Amino acid sequence: MSSQGREAEQSRVVLVTGASRFLGGYLVTRLAQNPDIERVIAVDTQSPTKDMHRRMGRAEFVLADIRNPLLGKVIRNMDVDTVVHASAVAKAPKSGSRAAMKDMNILGAMQLFAVCQKAPSVRKVVLRSSSVVYGSSAKDPAKFTEEMSARRRPTGPFARDMIEIEGYLRGLARRRSDIATTILRLAPTVGSRLPGSVSSYLTSPLVPSVLGRDARLQLLHEEDALGALERAVVGRGPSGT
């Protein structure tokens, strides 16, 4: 049976990328509080805030870029069995460009999955993807299933990056059938601890809408997003999208 459908093993040593950001950081916090997980390794290119670092508890923080060969040494030396990739960025860095964003997202995922493929200890990879991969065409159905793809190829850079990253993960699953791969396509996340463009949009005195159609708007609460990620890591159910 392929890794897309087989049952995942119990996670013992978990590495989380994007650990200085909201979802990655709070996921590390939850995993560090789980006594069944022996070790939690938090990875990011920038250090977490003091409050976030304190919340991470026993988790070990590694300041590293996933494009750096150092990450491969971390995964091998610490016998990481589960990798959570949550560091893809939705916008270009302030001092960068679209090329820099693509390099971070695409090259970063390629390097990370290549390391996972070579590391015999890795048995599970969880990808925090996004519902942007479905696009936003006027011809979209009311609901998408996991097997469906965009009616029209999305034009946004983040959507294009996530489609490509998902493809790389499926490639890893084909090459390493013993690795369980899980893709979570999260809708835009909202919550009291997560201010952002979606929250600003909904709390504005005037909320603009799309002319000519009732555009689909799906939102995900921050606690539900974290709960889904945590379950994908610690759960033993079947993997897949």
Protein Blocks (a to p, Z undefined) as FASTA:
>chain_A
ZZklmccdddfbdcdehklbmklmmmmmmmmmpmkbmbdcdddfbdcdfklmmmnmmacc
ddddfkbmklmmmmmmnopabdcdfkbcfbdcfklcfklmmmmmmmmmmmmmmmmmmmmk
bmbdcddddfklnopafkbcfbdcfkbccfbdcfbfklmmmmmmmmmmmmmmmmmmmbcc
ddddddddddfklgcfklmmmmpmbdcddehiacddddddfklmmmmmmmmmmpccdedZ
Z
